[in-house]
Amino acid sequence: MEIEKRFIENYLTHRKYSYGKLFSFLFIGLCVVFSQFYWDQSLSLSQYLSANPKLVFEENELWRLFSTSFVHGGIEHLLSNSLMLFILTYFVTSFYGASVSFGLGILAGAIINAFVIMQYENNTTLVGASGIVFFLWGFWLILYLFIETQYSWPSRLLRVLGVFIILLVPTSYVPNTSYLAHYFGFILGLAFGSSYFLLHKQRIRSYEKWEYRVVSGPEPNLEQLAERPEAIEEESFWRDPQE
């Protein structure tokens, strides 16, 4: 008996949470508000938002590791991050929840900021959410790689590499851009995404549904399927109309 396997759906087929847009707008809104405070030098709050090595590590103003992710150097910087931040926050929130996109994203941003400014001179300032954007990219892509099992490993790898090259590799060098924050954020996203999958593998895999088509031979039964536990578990079969 020959059985053909057909994919039906998996964890990424349907959204799991309905508030993706809400948290996308919230994230962008916080960036706009914090940036406005930062740009208005007449406000005393503006001097407490950005991060540099001296203020964080010598003055122990650790909150800056979090606040500086919402601060941007100018309107162009804010706009360049906003589109991807909105899209990624929406998708990650819709499938994995706000605790990942918002909670874990902000925590990852602080880790990225701490690592990057450790490489800077004392008065060099780091601002912006691009580290979080790349973190969310890494998180999403590694989970895509693990979840979309209806495609072969080479096919999944090519898709992920294609997205990385087209969207995440810069076409020109911009002096004021922290590429270290970008790619450390991406690597951190890969690590966190892999850990998330390992912790939730059973739940994620439970969303996989397949159907099995009898290509040749008699109708299947449990004895014939003893060596195909995945088919027994699903107990889902179909035949072509002409059969």
N, C-alpha and C positions, 0 to 999 in steps of 0.2 A: 504494500500500500504506500502510495506517495502522497504526501500532504504539503500543500503550499500555504505559506503564512502571509496574512495581509494585515497591515497596520490600520488601526481604527483611531485611537487618540492616546495622548499622554498628558503629563502634568502641564505642559505649555499650550495645550489645545484651548483651554478656557481660563479666563481670569479667575483668580481665587478671592480677590478683594475688590470692592466697588469704589474705593475712595482714592484711586491712583491720581486723578486729576487734582483733587483737593490738596494732596501733599506736594504735588508738582508746583501748584500755584503758591503754596505756603513756602516752599524752599526758595522760589524765585522772589517772592515778596520779602522774605528776610534778607536776601542779598541786596535788594533795592533799598530797603530801609537802612541796613547797616552801612551800605556804601554812601548813602546820602549823609548820614551822620559823619562818616569819615571825610567826605569831601568838604563839608562845612567846617572849616577850621575855627570859626567863631564859637563853636560848641565845645565845651570842655571834654565831652564824651569822645570826641574824635581821636584824642591822643591815647585812648585806652583800648583801641580795637585791633591794631595791626601787631604783628609779631616780628621780633628780631632776636638774635642770640643773647644780646646783653639784657634786654628786658625780661626774657623768659627764663634764662638759666642763671643770671646773676641777681636779678631783682625778684625772681620767683613769681612772676606774674603769669602763672600757668594758664589762666583763662584765655589768654591771647591765642593759644594754640587752637582754641575752638572758634573764637570770634573772628580771627583773621580769614577763615574760610569764606565768610559771608561778605568780606570787604573786597572791593575791586578798585584798581588804580584809576579808572576812568570809565566813561560810558561805553567806549569801544570794547574795553576789557570785559565789562559786565555783559554786553550783548553777545560777545563771542562765546561766553560760557553758558549763557541762559538757554539757548536752544537745546543743546545736548543735555544739560542738566534737567530741563523740563521733561524731555523724552525719556531719559533713563530713569528718572525718579518715577515717572508714570508706570513704566513697564516693570521695574523692580518692585514697586509698591503693589501693583496689581497682581503679581504672581507670588511674591514672597512676603509682603506686608510692610507696614511703615516701620516696624522695629528694625527691619533690615535696611531699607532705603534711607530712612531718616535717622534712626538711632545708631545703627552700625555705620552708616555713611559719615555722620558727624564725628563719631569716635575714630574712624579710619582717617578722616581728615586731620584730626589732631595728631595722630601717630605720624602721618606723612609730613605734616608741618614741622614736628619736632625733629624728625630725621633729616629733613632738608636744611633747616636753619642751623643744625649742628655743623654743616659743611660751610656755612657762611661766616664772613667777618662780622664783628660785633654789631655794627650799625647798618647792616644790610637787611632790608625789610622784605618779608614775603607776604603777599596778599593774594586772594582769589580762591575760587572753588574748583579749579581745574584738576587738582589732585583727587578730589572727590569724584569728579566726572570720570577720570580714568580708572579709579577704584571701582565704580559701578560698571564700567565697561568690562573690566577683568572679571568681576563677579558674575555678570550676565553671560559672558562668552564661555567661561569654563563650565557653567551649569548647562548651557546649551550643548556643549560637547558631551557631557555625561547623560543628558536626558533624551536627546533626539536619536534614540537607538534604531529608528526605522531607516536611518542612513548608515552607510558603512563608516568605519573610523576614518579612512582617507577622505571621504566626502565631507565629513564633519570638520576635519582639520582644514581642508581647503576653504570651506566657507568661513571659518573663524579667521584664518590667515588673510583671506580676501577682505573681510571687514577691517581687520587691523591695519593692513597696508593702505587701503583706500581712505579710511576715516581717521586713523590715529597716527599715521606717520606724516610728519610735516613736509610740505613741499618747498618750504623756504625757511631760513634761519631768522628768528626774531630775537635780538639781543636781550631784551628784558623778560623773556619767557623762561620759566624754570622747567626745563625738560626733565630734570631729575625728579621733580614733584610728579610730573606726568607718568613717567615709567616706573617709579617706585610705587605710585598709586596703583598702576595697572598690575604689577606683580603682587602687591598686597591683596588686590581684588581676586586674583587667581588663587591665592592661598586661602583667603576667607571663603571663597566660593567652593573650593574643594572640601574644606572642613565642613561647610554647611551641608554639602551633598552627603558626606560620610555620616554625619549626625542624623540626617533625615532621609537616608537612602530608602529605607523600607516604605515610608509614607509616600515618597515621590514615585517609587516604582509601582505602588499600588494603583496609580492612575493609568498605567499602561493597559491598553486593551488591544487584543489581536483577534482576528478570525482565521480559521484554518479551512482551507479548501481541499477536498479530496480530488486529486488530479487523476488518480487511477486506483482501481481496486475496489473492494466492497466498502460499505459504510463502516466507519471506525467504531471500535468498542474499547473498553477500559483495558482489556488484556493486550490488545494490539498497540495501545498507546502507553504501555507501561514504561517504555523507554523515552517517552516524550512528556515529562511532568508538566511542562509549561502548557501543553495542550489540554491535559487533564484538568489543570487548575482553571483554565478559562472555560472549557466545555462549550466552545463556540465554533460552529462549523457552517459552511455554506456550500452549495453546489451550483454549477452553472445551470440555467434554465433547461438546456437541451439534455442534461443528464437526468 
